[in-house]
Amino acid sequence: MIDPIHQFQIHKIVDLGAPGGVQLAFTNSAAFMFGIVALIFFFLTFATRGRTLVPGRIQSMAEMSYEFVASMVRSTAGNEGMKFFPLVFSLFMFVLVANFVGMIPYTFTVTSHLIVTAALALIVILTVIIYGFVRHGTHFLHLFVPSGVPAFLLPFMVVIEVISFLSRPISLSLRLFANMLAGHIAMKVFAGFIVMMSASGLFGLLGGALPLIMVVALTALEFLVAALQAYVFAVLTCIYLNDALHPGH
């Protein structure tokens, strides 16, 4: 039977025991995350090791990725937001490469696991909270107090703003996780239809053309979604960091 969930299963590669009662292991998910970081590191190192005035293809790709993220940060958080450029660039490149690596057959999509996307979202939100209080002190709490609101509505608005702020890491992590998970499951299901119908004789072989077309279309769409989700994650990160820089409404 074709199991569309099998591609998301985590397997132990090295069992590290259970020190302190906590089970530790080096898994396929961890291996792919290390590989993704190494891939980004070697790409950027190779692309910038021989910088020239007229860049080649590899150098152009590295410069375009840099300028793309830099313009994103400046347009959403201003020039002051460039202090967070290393964080935003790292998150964008990691999510982008992880999504694209997951499109290769027999690989592992780390962003299809909620624990990974939730960890990335928590990095963003904790950065906002810590920097906001370090930079502005208690004035950072003005983020939850909209200006110009009548006094009798203020308690309700504060509660709404607090809930909205606390929902940010949830929506940030769920959006990326759900899109990658659903897309990969859909491709696997339609690919399974091709195999099952092709095994049903001539008419099944002809009928398998429709799910084949769907798989091709879904693959193209999933590549678009992979890039779009990395962009959305980075843009929302910039917007949230802008609140840490300018907490007033």
C-alpha positions as CSV (number, residue, x, y, z in Angstrom):
1,M,0.0,0.0,0.0
2,I,1.1,3.6,-0.7
3,D,1.3,5.5,2.5
4,P,1.5,9.3,2.0
5,I,2.5,9.9,5.6
6,H,5.5,7.6,5.4
7,Q,7.7,10.4,3.9
8,F,7.4,12.4,7.1
9,Q,8.5,9.7,9.6
10,I,11.5,10.4,11.7
11,H,14.1,7.6,12.0
12,K,16.9,7.3,14.5
13,I,20.4,7.2,12.9
14,V,22.4,7.2,16.1
15,D,20.9,6.5,19.5
16,L,22.5,8.8,22.1
17,G,20.9,7.1,25.0
18,A,18.8,8.7,27.7
19,P,20.9,10.9,30.0
20,G,18.8,12.3,32.8
21,G,15.8,10.3,31.5
22,V,15.6,12.3,28.3
23,Q,15.8,10.2,25.1
24,L,18.4,11.6,22.7
25,A,19.1,10.5,19.2
26,F,20.5,11.8,15.9
27,T,17.7,11.5,13.4
28,N,17.2,11.9,9.7
29,S,15.5,15.2,10.4
30,A,18.6,16.4,12.3
31,A,20.9,15.1,9.5
32,F,19.0,17.0,6.8
33,M,19.0,20.2,8.9
34,F,22.8,20.0,9.3
35,G,23.0,19.2,5.6
36,I,20.9,22.3,4.7
37,V,23.0,24.6,6.9
38,A,26.2,23.1,5.3
39,L,24.8,23.5,1.8
40,I,24.0,27.2,2.4
41,F,27.4,27.8,4.0
42,F,29.3,26.3,1.2
43,F,27.2,28.0,-1.5
44,L,27.7,31.5,0.0
45,T,31.4,30.8,0.7
46,F,32.0,29.6,-2.8
47,A,30.0,32.4,-4.4
48,T,31.9,35.1,-2.5
49,R,35.4,33.7,-2.3
50,G,36.5,35.3,-5.6
51,R,34.4,38.5,-5.8
52,T,34.7,40.4,-9.0
53,L,33.3,43.6,-10.3
54,V,31.4,41.8,-13.0
55,P,29.9,38.8,-11.1
56,G,29.4,35.4,-12.5
57,R,26.3,33.3,-12.2
58,I,27.0,31.9,-8.7
59,Q,28.1,35.3,-7.4
60,S,25.0,36.9,-8.9
61,M,22.7,34.4,-7.2
62,A,24.4,35.2,-3.8
63,E,24.2,39.0,-4.4
64,M,20.6,38.8,-5.5
65,S,19.6,36.8,-2.4
66,Y,21.4,39.4,-0.3
67,E,19.7,42.4,-2.0
68,F,16.3,40.7,-2.0
69,V,16.3,40.2,1.8
70,A,18.0,43.6,2.5
71,S,15.3,45.4,0.5
72,M,12.6,43.4,2.3
73,V,14.0,44.4,5.7
74,R,14.4,48.1,4.7
75,S,10.9,48.3,3.3
76,T,9.2,46.8,6.3
77,A,11.4,47.8,9.3
78,G,13.4,50.7,7.9
79,N,17.2,51.2,7.8
80,E,17.2,50.6,11.6
81,G,15.9,47.1,11.0
82,M,19.1,46.2,9.1
83,K,20.6,45.2,12.5
84,F,18.4,42.2,12.3
85,F,19.4,41.4,8.7
86,P,21.6,38.4,9.7
87,L,18.6,36.8,11.5
88,V,16.2,37.4,8.7
89,F,18.6,36.3,6.0
90,S,19.5,33.1,7.9
91,L,15.8,32.2,8.4
92,F,14.9,33.0,4.8
93,M,17.8,30.9,3.3
94,F,17.1,28.0,5.7
95,V,13.4,27.8,4.9
96,L,13.9,28.3,1.2
97,V,16.6,25.7,0.9
98,A,14.8,23.3,3.2
99,N,11.6,23.6,1.1
100,F,13.5,23.0,-2.2
101,V,15.5,20.1,-0.8
102,G,12.3,18.5,0.3
103,M,11.1,18.5,-3.3
104,I,13.8,16.1,-4.3
105,P,12.6,12.5,-4.3
106,Y,13.5,10.3,-1.3
107,T,14.7,13.3,0.7
108,F,13.2,14.7,3.9
109,T,11.2,17.9,4.3
110,V,12.1,19.3,7.7
111,T,9.7,22.2,7.3
112,S,6.8,19.7,7.2
113,H,7.3,19.1,10.9
114,L,5.6,21.5,13.3
115,I,8.4,21.2,15.9
116,V,10.8,22.7,13.4
117,T,8.6,25.5,12.2
118,A,7.5,26.3,15.8
119,A,11.2,26.5,16.9
120,L,11.9,29.0,14.1
121,A,8.8,31.0,15.1
122,L,9.8,31.1,18.7
123,I,13.2,32.4,17.7
124,V,11.5,35.3,16.0
125,I,9.0,36.1,18.8
126,L,11.6,35.8,21.6
127,T,13.9,38.1,19.7
128,V,11.0,40.6,19.5
129,I,10.2,40.4,23.2
130,I,13.7,40.5,24.5
131,Y,14.9,43.3,22.2
132,G,11.7,45.2,22.8
133,F,12.2,45.2,26.6
134,V,15.9,45.8,26.4
135,R,15.5,48.7,24.0
136,H,12.3,50.4,25.3
137,G,11.8,49.0,28.8
138,T,8.2,49.0,29.9
139,H,7.4,51.4,27.0
140,F,7.4,48.2,24.9
141,L,4.0,47.4,26.5
142,H,2.6,50.3,24.4
143,L,2.5,47.7,21.6
144,F,-0.7,46.4,23.3
145,V,-2.3,49.8,23.9
146,P,-3.7,51.3,20.7
147,S,-3.7,55.1,20.7
148,G,-7.0,57.1,20.4
149,V,-9.1,54.3,21.9
150,P,-11.8,55.4,24.4
151,A,-11.1,54.5,28.0
152,F,-14.1,52.2,28.4
153,L,-12.9,50.2,25.3
154,L,-9.2,50.1,26.3
155,P,-9.4,46.9,28.5
156,F,-11.0,45.0,25.6
157,M,-8.6,46.3,23.1
158,V,-5.6,45.4,25.3
159,V,-6.9,41.8,25.6
160,I,-7.4,41.6,21.8
161,E,-3.9,42.9,21.2
162,V,-2.3,40.5,23.7
163,I,-4.1,37.5,22.1
164,S,-3.1,38.8,18.6
165,F,0.5,39.0,19.7
166,L,0.5,35.5,21.3
167,S,-1.1,34.0,18.2
168,R,1.8,35.2,16.0
169,P,4.2,32.3,16.6
170,I,1.2,29.9,16.2
171,S,0.2,31.3,12.8
172,L,3.8,31.7,11.7
173,S,4.7,28.1,12.4
174,L,1.4,26.6,11.3
175,R,1.3,28.4,8.0
176,L,4.7,27.0,6.8
177,F,4.1,23.5,8.3
178,A,0.6,23.1,6.9
179,N,1.5,24.3,3.4
180,M,4.5,21.9,3.1
181,L,2.7,19.0,4.6
182,A,-0.5,19.3,2.5
183,G,1.4,19.8,-0.7
184,H,3.6,16.8,-0.3
185,I,0.7,14.6,0.8
186,A,-1.3,15.6,-2.3
187,M,1.6,14.8,-4.6
188,K,2.1,11.4,-3.0
189,V,-1.6,10.6,-3.2
190,F,-1.9,11.4,-6.9
191,A,1.4,9.6,-7.6
192,G,-0.2,6.6,-5.9
193,F,-3.2,6.8,-8.2
194,I,-0.9,6.6,-11.2
195,V,0.7,3.4,-9.9
196,M,-2.6,1.8,-9.0
197,M,-4.4,2.7,-12.2
198,S,-1.5,1.7,-14.4
199,A,-1.6,-1.8,-12.9
200,S,-5.3,-2.2,-14.1
201,G,-4.6,-2.9,-17.7
202,L,-4.9,-0.7,-20.8
203,F,-7.8,1.3,-19.7
204,G,-6.2,1.9,-16.3
205,L,-3.0,3.0,-18.1
206,L,-5.0,5.5,-20.1
207,G,-6.9,6.6,-17.0
208,G,-3.5,7.2,-15.2
209,A,-2.9,10.1,-17.5
210,L,-5.1,12.4,-15.5
211,P,-3.4,11.9,-12.1
212,L,0.0,12.2,-14.0
213,I,-1.1,15.6,-15.2
214,M,-2.2,16.5,-11.7
215,V,1.2,15.4,-10.3
216,V,3.1,17.6,-12.8
217,A,0.8,20.6,-12.0
218,L,1.1,20.0,-8.3
219,T,4.9,19.7,-8.5
220,A,5.1,23.1,-10.3
221,L,2.7,24.6,-7.7
222,E,4.7,23.1,-4.8
223,F,7.9,24.7,-6.1
224,L,6.0,28.1,-6.2
225,V,4.6,27.5,-2.7
226,A,8.1,26.5,-1.4
227,A,9.5,29.9,-2.5
228,L,6.4,31.8,-1.5
229,Q,6.4,30.4,2.0
230,A,10.0,31.3,2.6
231,Y,9.2,34.8,1.4
232,V,6.1,35.1,3.7
233,F,8.0,33.8,6.7
234,A,10.7,36.4,6.1
235,V,8.3,39.2,5.5
236,L,6.3,38.5,8.7
237,T,9.5,38.2,10.6
238,C,10.4,41.7,9.4
239,I,7.0,43.1,10.4
240,Y,7.2,41.6,13.9
241,L,10.7,42.9,14.3
242,N,9.5,46.3,13.3
243,D,7.2,46.2,16.4
244,A,10.2,45.7,18.6
245,L,11.9,48.7,17.0
246,H,8.7,50.9,17.1
247,P,6.3,49.6,19.7
248,G,3.9,52.5,19.6
249,H,0.7,52.4,17.5
